[in-house]
């Protein structure tokens, strides 16, 4: 075991898009686990768009980080020391830990990972929080039905890529919106999406008219902004909209006002619903079991963009807002 523990703290609250100078690498002693605690050595660390909200002051669904505080992340790691009866040295575990090489957590905050089920990095990806978000947001909120047309924004990301595949398993026709030709080709050629729109190169409203000639019955929104405005213009009667994220607005210093949408909901008798994956904690085991089955059977494909090295965690996070990743962005700390 190394003598020191490196960890990333929030140095500044970002103005607009986060920058490298908003983070600071510090060293401290490796913590010792107390009663019912476990010392975990990080092997994979997840960076996710929702973390941007925790960097600003003000109320949100997740508590803000304080300046000078070590940030938190989904982590897959190896147990180095255990003072908890359910864990022993060498176990692979996952939990919401720290942007750190070593973290101490209560055993109740950790879950065992089966290395034989899939690569352990998937515990923070398709078999972790992003996969569960896709599972519940698709099946419980957007509710795609056989014959429906469903549109997914942010479709080449960790959540959106799984959403589209679950919707296809439910019998829907799926169109994804992504930010490059490479991503769009991945959606259609590898994941089986029925169509894809490159929002950086195409007029989204016109492209959706072409890709969805019979309108849109369900929409999974990861992006917000002008893309969602274009989708709303194509909603069918009784459409369902699941609002998962609004990444186009996360770095905005002022919240823009787009076209008013509520009249559309009246005209189309449509339903729009925001959701949080942690409201489904009691059903996490259900989601992981079904997702694991789909992955092992080849029904769901996944991709990981892996950044190497703990020193590159901030760069991996910043890259999320530049559209660099395909699928799940993780950092291989080792």
N, C-alpha and C positions, 0 to 999 in steps of 0.2 A: 504494500500500500504506500502511496506517496505520502510525504510528510505534510504537505499543504493542500488546501482546498481552494481552487479558483472558483469565483462566482461573479456573475454580472449584476450590477446594480443600476437602477434608473438614476442617471446623473442629472438630466433635465427633462422637463415636460416638453415634448416636441411641439413646434409650431408648424402645422402642415405635415408633410411627409417626414417620418423619423429619419434621423441621420446618425452616422457612427458616433458623433460627439455627444449624443444623448445617452450613451451607455458608458459604463466604466467597469473595467476588470479589476477586481480586488482579490487579495489572498487572505485566508484566515486558517485557523487550525481546523483539522477535521473533527467534526463533533462526535461525541460519545453517546451511544444510545442508552437511555435510562429504562426503567421498568416499562414493559409493553411497547418499547420502541425498537425500530430497526434502522440500521445504517445501510443506505443504498448507494452503490457506485453507479453513476449514470452511464448508460451505454448509448441510448438514443434519446434525444430531446426534441420535442415537437414545438414548432412555431406556427401560430395561427392568427388569422386576421383579427379575431375578437380581442387580442391582447392590446391592440391600439387603443381601444376604449378604456382600458385600465391605466393607460399612461396619462389620461387627462383628469382634471378635477371635475367634480360634479357627480350627480347621481346617475347610475346606470344599473343594468342587471347584474354586473360584477363589480366588486369593490375596487376602487382606484388604488393603485400603488402609490406610496409616498416616495418623494425624491429621496434618494439615499437608501432605498429599500431593495433587497434582492428580489428579483422578479420570479414569477412562478410559471410552470409549464407542465404539460403532460410528459412524463418520463417513463422510459423502460430501463430498468437497471438490474444489477445483480446484488444480492444481499451479501454484505461484507461482515457484519456483526448483527446478531439478533438477541434481543431480550424479550421476545414474544414467542409463545408456544407454537404458533401456527407457521413460523418461518424459520428457516435454517440457512446457514452459510451456503452460497451457491445457487439459491433459488432465484429465478427470474421473476421480477414483480413489476407492476405498473401502478402509477398514482400521480396525483397532482402535486409535484414537488417543486424544486427550485431550478433556476438557471445556474446550476452549480455542478461540479464534478462529483460531490458527495452531498447527500441530504439525509437527515434523520426524520422519520415519520412514525406516527403511531401505527401499529399493525392494522388497526381498523381502517386506516386510510389507504391501505395497499391491497392489491389483488394479485394472485399468482397468475403467471403467464405460462401456457403450455408451449414449449419450444417445438414440439412435434406437430402442432396444428398448422402453423405458418411461420414465416420469419418473424422474429420477435418484434421487429420494428412495426409490424402491422397492429400491435396493441395500442399505438397512438395514431393509427390510420384507419384502414378499412374495417378492422375489428375493434376499434376504439371509439373515441368521441366523434370523429367525423363520420364514421360508418353508422353509428347509432343515430346521429343527427339526420343523416340521409334516410335511414330506415323509418323513423317515427314521422319525420316531416313529410315523407312521401306517402306512406300508407295510412297514417292517421289524420293528416291535415290536407294534403293535396288530393288524396284519394283517387288516383288514376284508375279508370275502368277500361275494360276491353273496348277498343274502337275509339277511345279518346285520343286527342292530340295534346301532348304535354310539352311545354317549353321549360328549359332549365337555363338560367343565367349563371355565369361563373361555372360553366359546365365542365371545364377541364381541370377544375380544382379538386381537392380531396373530398369534399361533400358532393358537389355537382356531378362528378363523374359516376359516383355510386347511385345518386338519385336517378339518373337517366336509365341505368341498367335495371334498377328495381322497378321503375315504371314500365319498362319493356317486359319484364317478367309478369307484370300485372296485366299485360295485353294492350298497353297504350302505344301509340306512335309517338316517338320522342324527337324533338328538335333542340339542339344545344346552341348556346351563344357563347363564343370564346374570342380570344384576342389575337389569334394568328392562324394562318393557313395550316401550319404544322399541328396546332391543337385541334383544329376542325377535322383534319384528316385522321387524327388519332381517335376522335369521337366516333366518326363514321366507319373507318376501316377496322379499328381494333375493338371498340366497345359496342358496335352495332347500332349506334344512333341512326335514325332514319334521315336526319338532315342536320346541318350545322351552319351557323351564320358567323362570319368574322366581323365583329362590330367595328373594328378599326379600319376595315377596307370597304364595308358595304353600308348602304343606308338601311338601318335595322328595320324600320317600318316597312319599306318596300321588300326587303329580303324575307321578312316574316309573312307578308302577303303571299309571296311565292312559295315559301316552304310550308305554310299552313293554309292551304286554299279553303279548307273547311272551318277555319277559325281555331281558337285555342280554348280547350276545355279545362286545363289545369296548368298552373304556372308555379314553379319553385324559384323564388327570388333570393339570390345571393348578392345582388349588386345594387339595385335601386337606381335612382337617377333617370337619365334619358332612356336607358335601355328598358326600364320598367314602364316608362311612359309609352314607349312604342308597343310593348306587349299589351298594355291595357286597351289600346285601340283595336286589338284583334280578339278580345275576349268574347266567348260565346255565352249564351244564356245559361245561367246556373254554373258558371265557372267557379273554380276554387283556386285561391291564391295562398300559398304558404310563404310567409316572410321569414327567412332564416338569417339573412345578413344584408348589409347595405354598404359594401366595401367602397363604392364610388364616393361615399360621403365621409368615410372615416378620417381622412386627412383634411377635410374642408375646414377652413377657419371661420367661414360663415355658411350657414345652411341655406342652400339655394331653394327657391320656390319654383317647382315645375308645374306643368298643367294640373289643374284640379281634377282628381280622379273619382271623387265620391259619386258624381252624377253617373259615371259609367257603371258603378256598382248597382245603382238603382235601375238603370236601363236594362242591365243584363241579369238582374237579380243574382249577382255574383257575391261570393263570400271571400273575404280576405282575413287571414288569421296569422298573427305572429306566434312563435313558439320558442321554447327553450328546452334543449335536450335534457337538462337536469330535472325537469318536471316529470321525466319518465324513469327516474332512477329505479323504481320498483320493477321495471320491465327490462332492465339492461341485460340480464341473463338471456331473456328471450331473443333480443336483438342480436347479441353476440353469437348465439347458437345458430340462428338462421343465416346470418351473414357468413359465419364460418362454413356452414354447409354449402352455400352458394359458391364461395371461393374454392373450396376443395373440389366441387363438381365442375368448375370452370364456367359457371353461370355468371359470375361477376369477376371481371378483370380489374386489376389495379396497377397503378404506377406510383413510384416514389422518386422524388427529386432529393438526392442525398448530398448534403454539404458536409465536407470532412473537416473535423477539428473544432474543439470547444471555442477556440479564439474567434471562430467565424459565425457564432450564433447570431450576433446583431445583423451581419450581412445577409444571412439567410432570412431573417425576419423582414428586413427592408425589401428584399427581393420579392416578397409576396405582393407588394404594392406596385411593382414594376412588371408583374406578369411573367416572372422568370420560371416559375415552377409549372410542371405538369403533374397532376395528381397531388399526392401528399408531400409537403416539404418537411423534411426531418434533418437533424444534425447528428452525424455519427461522431459521438464525443471521443471514442477511442481512436 
